[in-house]
Amino acid sequence: MSTSLLYHRFGVRDYRYLATKYEGGGIILVIERKPDTYCCSACGSTNVWREGVVVRPFRTVPLGRKRVTLEVRIPRLACQDCGAVRQAAIGFAEPRRTYTKSFARHVLDLSRHMTIKDVACHLGVSRDVVKEIQKKYLHKRFARPKLKHVKQIAIDEISTGKGHQYVTIVMDLESGAVLHVGRGKGGDALTAFWTRLRASHAKIEAVAIDMSPAYIEAVTANLPDAALVFDRFHVIKLYNEKLSNLRRDLYRQLADTTQRDVLKGIRWLLLKRRENLDASRREPERLREALRLNEPLAIAYHLKEELNEIWEQEDQETAQALLLDWIEYAESTGIRMLKQFAKTLRFHAWGILAWCAHPISTGPLEGTNNKIKTMKRQAYGLEHHDPVPWLAGEIAAARGWPATVWARMVREICVERKRRQVARTPR
């Protein structure tokens, strides 16, 4: 066998072929390092003496349907410069691994179309080996993305389980890359991200967040020059919650059965945009009847429609005038819910109007959060707080891999973790 075949097929260089064995239905290739390439693995000196040989097997890519193992004769080298006595470095495999780099790449290629169990059975290795290769790739590729050229980011949290368990996610809005996943919610979950951001010397121009005081404080303290943009979705969502509560309160106050029946079941009609009402289901008529009978609800509904128009203005000056008019009118209605919300808008007006200069939102991040929730359901709800698997949906999309592959990986990791916890529990 030529050395060129060793290199082009198996990714092995600076070794020479010695023999071939056939055992257990597989092929074993015996190779050893060329003496003229000996060097100290500690200092790199070529002034070394050979003091014995260590034989190690490495799984590599198959030849057809035949399993291939490299039986490598690794020399022990005594360095005459630094005095170290060590095995020669192996360039074709990672330290403390029993498979080659080309084998790891082969596993990743198969993982695009197969589950962990199928890959393991096909190659004749344990599922732990396949999971180890996949997790190492995930950490290398996605765990610490570069931050230097990031300009606009979005920050939001997602619930990962019962008992107020959250992870906080930071996304690059230009590339869609997930930059950080921190346990918990609020400023503490972003501490590690701020450290990395300062080290990268990135110049963040704008940050999209909800109106959480914890996020406002954290971003203001760590990115004083960045524009804070309060997400439109969260502002409208907050108002819709207030509107639903108002409808509920009015329903409870009504004594007339007919009026109560009109208000009953129109919650979703109130939350819809006017242009999205379905005429075939008489939604516009039902909504008009409910608003005709309840003046406070009618005022709150029309203000909801006007609130959406703030983000549709062409310039900040017009948007600011519209926002101030909205706040003043809401305060003058005397409706408690509207007065409270107007106070919230007045306090956060600067962040809402920042959208005019930086038209960004946490919308793309919400899409990623939905992918994470889908992965969680596919993993059958088992607990796993390693940030990397939570990004499985994004990773699978980026690589073109089936999401089920990564869902099963998360599930198997969780099952193994629970098994170990049970084993450690004293009886």
C-alpha positions as CSV (number, residue, x, y, z in Angstrom):
1,M,0.0,0.0,0.0
2,S,1.4,3.4,-1.0
3,T,1.7,6.3,1.4
4,S,-0.4,8.4,-0.9
5,L,-3.4,6.0,-0.4
6,L,-2.9,6.3,3.4
7,Y,-3.1,10.1,3.1
8,H,-5.9,10.5,0.6
9,R,-8.2,7.7,1.9
10,F,-7.4,7.8,5.7
11,G,-5.9,11.2,6.2
12,V,-2.6,9.8,7.5
13,R,0.7,11.4,6.6
14,D,4.3,10.8,7.8
15,Y,3.6,7.1,8.3
16,R,4.6,4.1,6.3
17,Y,2.7,0.9,5.6
18,L,4.0,-2.4,7.1
19,A,1.3,-5.1,6.8
20,T,-2.4,-6.0,6.5
21,K,-4.3,-8.4,8.7
22,Y,-7.9,-9.8,8.3
23,E,-9.6,-10.4,11.6
24,G,-13.3,-10.6,12.7
25,G,-14.6,-9.6,9.3
26,G,-12.5,-6.4,9.3
27,I,-9.2,-5.1,7.9
28,I,-6.3,-4.1,10.1
29,L,-3.6,-2.0,8.5
30,V,-0.2,-1.9,10.4
31,I,1.6,1.3,10.1
32,E,4.5,3.1,11.8
33,R,5.9,6.6,11.8
34,K,8.8,7.4,9.5
35,P,12.0,7.8,11.4
36,D,13.0,11.0,9.6
37,T,9.8,12.7,11.1
38,Y,10.6,12.0,14.7
39,C,10.3,15.0,17.0
40,C,9.7,15.7,20.6
41,S,6.0,16.2,21.4
42,A,6.9,18.6,24.2
43,C,9.4,21.1,22.6
44,G,9.4,20.1,19.0
45,S,13.1,19.3,18.9
46,T,14.3,16.7,16.4
47,N,17.2,15.7,18.6
48,V,15.5,12.6,20.0
49,W,16.3,8.9,20.7
50,R,13.8,6.1,20.3
51,E,13.2,4.2,23.5
52,G,10.6,1.5,22.7
53,V,7.3,1.3,20.8
54,V,3.7,1.5,21.9
55,V,1.0,-0.2,19.7
56,R,-2.4,1.5,19.6
57,P,-5.5,0.7,17.4
58,F,-7.5,3.5,15.8
59,R,-10.9,3.1,14.0
60,T,-10.9,4.8,10.6
61,V,-13.2,5.1,7.6
62,P,-14.3,1.8,6.1
63,L,-13.3,0.3,2.8
64,G,-16.6,-0.6,1.2
65,R,-18.5,-2.6,3.9
66,K,-15.3,-3.7,5.6
67,R,-14.4,-2.2,9.0
68,V,-10.9,-0.8,8.9
69,T,-8.6,-0.4,12.0
70,L,-5.2,1.3,12.0
71,E,-2.7,-0.6,14.2
72,V,-0.2,2.2,14.8
73,R,3.3,1.5,16.1
74,I,4.0,4.7,18.1
75,P,7.6,5.3,19.1
76,R,8.6,6.5,22.6
77,L,11.0,9.3,22.2
78,A,13.6,10.7,24.6
79,C,14.4,14.3,23.9
80,Q,18.1,15.3,24.4
81,D,17.2,19.0,24.6
82,C,14.3,19.2,27.2
83,G,14.7,15.7,28.7
84,A,11.1,14.6,28.2
85,V,10.3,11.0,27.4
86,R,7.0,10.8,25.6
87,Q,5.1,9.1,22.8
88,A,5.4,10.8,19.4
89,A,2.5,13.0,18.6
90,I,-0.3,11.6,16.4
91,G,-1.5,14.0,13.8
92,F,-4.4,12.1,12.4
93,A,-6.3,11.6,15.7
94,E,-7.2,13.8,18.7
95,P,-5.5,13.2,22.0
96,R,-6.9,10.3,24.1
97,R,-9.2,9.2,21.3
98,T,-9.5,5.8,19.6
99,Y,-10.7,7.0,16.2
100,T,-9.1,9.1,13.5
101,K,-10.2,12.6,12.5
102,S,-11.4,11.2,9.1
103,F,-13.6,8.7,11.0
104,A,-15.2,11.5,13.0
105,R,-16.0,13.4,9.8
106,H,-17.5,10.2,8.4
107,V,-19.7,9.9,11.4
108,L,-20.9,13.5,11.0
109,D,-21.7,12.9,7.4
110,L,-23.8,9.9,8.2
111,S,-25.6,11.8,11.0
112,R,-27.2,14.0,8.4
113,H,-29.4,11.2,7.4
114,M,-29.3,8.7,10.3
115,T,-30.0,8.5,14.0
116,I,-27.3,7.9,16.6
117,K,-28.4,4.3,17.0
118,D,-28.3,3.7,13.3
119,V,-24.9,5.3,12.8
120,A,-23.5,3.3,15.7
121,C,-24.9,0.0,14.4
122,H,-23.7,0.7,10.8
123,L,-20.1,1.4,11.9
124,G,-19.9,-1.1,14.7
125,V,-19.2,1.4,17.5
126,S,-21.0,2.3,20.7
127,R,-23.6,5.1,20.7
128,D,-21.3,6.9,23.2
129,V,-18.7,7.3,20.5
130,V,-21.2,8.8,18.1
131,K,-22.6,11.2,20.7
132,E,-19.1,12.2,21.7
133,I,-18.2,13.1,18.1
134,Q,-21.4,15.0,17.6
135,K,-21.1,17.0,20.8
136,K,-17.5,17.8,20.1
137,Y,-18.5,19.2,16.7
138,L,-21.3,21.2,18.2
139,H,-19.0,22.8,20.8
140,K,-16.4,23.6,18.3
141,R,-18.7,25.0,15.7
142,F,-21.4,26.7,17.7
143,A,-20.6,27.0,21.4
144,R,-18.4,30.2,21.0
145,P,-19.2,32.1,17.8
146,K,-17.1,35.1,16.9
147,L,-18.4,38.4,18.2
148,K,-16.0,41.0,16.6
149,H,-18.2,42.0,13.7
150,V,-21.6,41.8,15.5
151,K,-23.6,45.0,15.2
152,Q,-27.2,44.3,16.2
153,I,-28.4,41.7,18.7
154,A,-31.6,40.5,20.3
155,I,-32.0,39.2,23.9
156,D,-34.9,37.1,25.2
157,E,-35.5,34.2,27.6
158,I,-37.3,30.9,27.1
159,S,-38.9,28.6,29.7
160,T,-37.2,25.2,29.8
161,G,-39.3,23.5,32.5
162,K,-41.5,23.8,35.4
163,G,-40.6,25.8,38.5
164,H,-39.5,29.0,36.6
165,Q,-36.6,27.4,34.8
166,Y,-35.3,29.6,32.0
167,V,-32.4,30.1,29.6
168,T,-31.5,33.5,28.2
169,I,-30.6,33.6,24.5
170,V,-28.6,36.2,22.6
171,M,-28.9,36.3,18.8
172,D,-27.0,38.1,16.0
173,L,-29.8,39.7,14.0
174,E,-27.7,40.1,10.9
175,S,-26.5,36.4,10.6
176,G,-29.1,34.7,12.7
177,A,-26.4,33.0,14.8
178,V,-27.1,32.2,18.4
179,L,-24.2,34.0,20.3
180,H,-25.0,33.0,23.9
181,V,-27.2,30.7,25.9
182,G,-27.1,31.4,29.7
183,R,-29.0,29.6,32.5
184,G,-31.6,31.7,34.2
185,K,-33.2,35.0,33.2
186,G,-32.2,38.6,33.7
187,G,-28.8,40.3,34.0
188,D,-27.0,37.4,35.7
189,A,-27.6,35.1,32.8
190,L,-25.7,37.5,30.6
191,T,-22.5,37.9,32.7
192,A,-20.4,35.5,30.6
193,F,-21.6,37.1,27.4
194,W,-20.5,40.6,28.4
195,T,-17.1,39.3,29.3
196,R,-16.7,37.7,25.8
197,L,-18.1,40.8,24.1
198,R,-15.6,43.1,25.8
199,A,-12.7,40.8,24.9
200,S,-13.9,40.8,21.2
201,H,-14.0,44.6,21.0
202,A,-17.3,44.4,19.2
203,K,-19.1,47.7,18.5
204,I,-22.8,46.9,19.2
205,E,-25.0,49.5,17.6
206,A,-28.5,48.4,18.7
207,V,-30.1,45.8,21.1
208,A,-33.6,44.5,20.8
209,I,-35.2,43.5,24.1
210,D,-38.5,43.5,25.9
211,M,-39.3,46.1,28.6
212,S,-37.8,43.9,31.3
213,P,-36.0,46.2,33.9
214,A,-33.3,43.6,34.4
215,Y,-32.4,43.6,30.7
216,I,-32.6,47.4,30.5
217,E,-30.2,47.7,33.4
218,A,-27.8,45.0,32.1
219,V,-27.6,46.4,28.6
220,T,-27.3,50.0,29.8
221,A,-24.5,49.1,32.1
222,N,-22.5,47.0,29.6
223,L,-23.4,48.7,26.3
224,P,-23.8,52.4,27.2
225,D,-23.4,53.5,23.5
226,A,-25.8,51.0,22.0
227,A,-29.4,52.0,21.2
228,L,-32.0,50.1,23.2
229,V,-35.0,49.1,21.0
230,F,-38.1,47.8,22.8
231,D,-39.6,45.0,20.8
232,R,-42.9,45.8,19.1
233,F,-44.2,42.3,19.7
234,H,-43.8,42.5,23.4
235,V,-45.4,46.0,23.6
236,I,-48.5,44.8,21.7
237,K,-48.5,41.6,23.7
238,L,-48.6,43.6,27.0
239,Y,-51.4,45.7,25.7
240,N,-53.4,42.7,24.5
241,E,-53.1,41.2,28.0
242,K,-54.4,44.4,29.5
243,L,-57.3,44.4,26.9
244,S,-58.2,40.8,27.8
245,N,-58.3,41.7,31.5
246,L,-60.5,44.7,30.8
247,R,-63.0,42.5,28.9
248,R,-63.0,40.0,31.8
249,D,-63.6,42.7,34.3
250,L,-66.5,44.2,32.3
251,Y,-68.0,40.8,31.9
252,R,-68.1,40.3,35.6
253,Q,-69.6,43.7,36.2
254,L,-72.5,43.2,33.8
255,A,-75.8,42.0,35.2
256,D,-77.7,41.8,31.9
257,T,-77.5,38.3,30.6
258,T,-77.8,39.4,26.9
259,Q,-74.8,41.8,27.3
260,R,-72.8,39.1,29.0
261,D,-73.5,36.7,26.2
262,V,-72.2,39.3,23.7
263,L,-68.9,39.7,25.5
264,K,-68.5,36.0,26.0
265,G,-66.2,34.4,23.4
266,I,-64.9,37.6,21.7
267,R,-61.5,37.6,23.4
268,W,-59.7,36.5,20.2
269,L,-61.7,39.0,18.1
270,L,-60.4,41.8,20.2
271,L,-56.8,40.7,19.8
272,K,-57.0,40.4,16.0
273,R,-56.1,43.3,13.7
274,R,-59.2,44.8,12.1
275,E,-58.1,43.7,8.6
276,N,-57.7,40.1,9.7
277,L,-61.3,39.6,10.9
278,D,-63.1,36.8,9.0
279,A,-66.3,38.1,7.4
280,S,-67.5,34.5,6.5
281,R,-67.7,33.8,10.2
282,R,-69.5,37.1,11.0
283,E,-66.5,38.2,13.1
284,P,-66.8,42.0,12.2
285,E,-70.5,42.0,13.1
286,R,-69.9,40.2,16.4
287,L,-67.1,42.6,17.3
288,R,-69.1,45.7,16.4
289,E,-72.0,44.6,18.5
290,A,-69.8,44.0,21.5
291,L,-68.1,47.4,21.2
292,R,-71.5,49.1,20.8
293,L,-72.6,47.8,24.1
294,N,-69.4,48.5,26.0
295,E,-67.9,52.0,25.6
296,P,-64.7,51.4,27.7
297,L,-64.0,48.3,25.6
298,A,-64.6,50.2,22.4
299,I,-62.1,52.9,23.4
300,A,-59.5,50.4,24.4
301,Y,-60.0,48.4,21.1
302,H,-59.6,51.5,18.9
303,L,-56.5,52.5,20.9
304,K,-55.1,49.1,20.2
305,E,-55.4,49.7,16.4
306,E,-53.8,53.2,16.8
307,L,-51.0,51.8,18.9
308,N,-49.9,49.5,16.0
309,E,-49.7,52.5,13.7
310,I,-46.8,54.0,15.7
311,W,-44.4,51.5,14.1
312,E,-45.7,52.2,10.6
313,Q,-44.6,55.8,10.5
314,E,-41.9,57.0,8.0
315,D,-39.9,59.1,10.5
316,Q,-39.3,59.4,14.2
317,E,-40.8,62.9,14.5
318,T,-44.2,61.7,13.2
319,A,-44.0,58.5,15.3
320,Q,-43.2,60.6,18.4
321,A,-46.2,62.9,17.9
322,L,-48.5,60.0,17.4
323,L,-47.2,58.2,20.5
324,L,-47.6,61.3,22.7
325,D,-51.1,61.9,21.4
326,W,-51.9,58.3,22.2
327,I,-50.6,58.6,25.7
328,E,-52.5,61.8,26.4
329,Y,-55.7,60.5,25.1
330,A,-55.4,57.2,27.0
331,E,-54.8,59.2,30.2
332,S,-57.8,61.4,29.6
333,T,-60.2,58.4,29.2
334,G,-60.3,57.8,33.0
335,I,-60.1,54.0,32.3
336,R,-57.7,52.6,34.9
337,M,-56.2,50.0,32.6
338,L,-55.4,52.6,29.9
339,K,-54.0,55.1,32.4
340,Q,-51.6,52.4,33.7
341,F,-50.5,51.4,30.2
342,A,-50.1,55.0,29.2
343,K,-47.7,55.5,32.2
344,T,-45.7,52.5,31.0
345,L,-45.4,53.8,27.5
346,R,-44.4,57.3,28.7
347,F,-41.6,55.8,30.8
348,H,-40.4,53.6,27.9
349,A,-41.1,56.0,25.0
350,W,-37.4,56.5,24.1
351,G,-36.9,52.7,23.5
352,I,-40.1,52.4,21.4
353,L,-39.1,55.4,19.2
354,A,-35.6,54.0,18.8
355,W,-37.2,51.6,16.3
356,C,-37.3,54.4,13.8
357,A,-33.5,54.6,13.6
358,H,-33.0,50.8,14.2
359,P,-35.9,48.9,12.8
360,I,-35.1,45.6,14.6
361,S,-37.0,43.3,16.9
362,T,-36.7,40.0,18.7
363,G,-38.9,38.3,16.0
364,P,-36.0,36.2,14.6
365,L,-35.1,35.1,18.1
366,E,-38.7,34.1,18.8
367,G,-38.5,31.8,15.8
368,T,-35.4,30.2,17.3
369,N,-37.1,29.9,20.6
370,N,-40.0,28.0,18.9
371,K,-37.4,25.6,17.3
372,I,-36.0,25.0,20.8
373,K,-39.4,24.3,22.2
374,T,-40.0,21.8,19.3
375,M,-36.7,20.1,20.1
376,K,-37.8,19.9,23.7
377,R,-41.1,18.2,22.8
378,Q,-39.3,15.8,20.5
379,A,-36.9,14.9,23.4
380,Y,-40.1,14.0,25.4
381,G,-39.5,16.7,27.9
382,L,-36.5,15.1,29.6
383,E,-34.4,17.6,31.5
384,H,-31.1,18.7,29.9
385,H,-29.5,22.1,30.5
386,D,-26.4,21.8,28.3
387,P,-26.8,24.9,26.1
388,V,-25.4,23.2,23.0
389,P,-28.3,20.6,22.5
390,W,-30.8,23.4,23.1
391,L,-29.5,24.9,19.8
392,A,-30.1,21.7,18.0
393,G,-32.8,23.2,15.8
394,E,-30.6,25.9,14.6
395,I,-27.7,23.6,14.1
396,A,-29.8,21.0,12.2
397,A,-31.1,23.7,9.9
398,A,-27.6,25.1,9.3
399,R,-26.2,21.6,8.4
400,G,-29.3,20.3,6.7
401,W,-29.6,17.5,9.2
402,P,-33.0,16.1,10.3
403,A,-34.1,17.6,13.6
404,T,-35.1,14.2,14.8
405,V,-31.4,13.2,14.9
406,W,-30.6,15.9,17.4
407,A,-33.8,15.3,19.4
408,R,-32.9,11.7,19.9
409,M,-29.3,12.8,20.8
410,V,-30.8,15.0,23.5
411,R,-33.1,12.3,24.8
412,E,-30.3,9.7,24.9
413,I,-28.0,12.1,26.8
414,C,-30.8,12.8,29.3
415,V,-31.6,9.1,29.8
416,E,-27.9,8.4,30.4
417,R,-27.7,11.3,32.9
418,K,-30.7,10.0,34.8
419,R,-29.3,6.5,34.9
420,R,-26.1,7.8,36.4
421,Q,-28.0,9.8,39.0
422,V,-30.0,6.7,40.0
423,A,-26.7,4.7,40.2
424,R,-25.2,7.3,42.5
425,T,-28.3,7.6,44.8
426,P,-27.6,5.7,48.1
427,R,-30.0,2.9,48.7
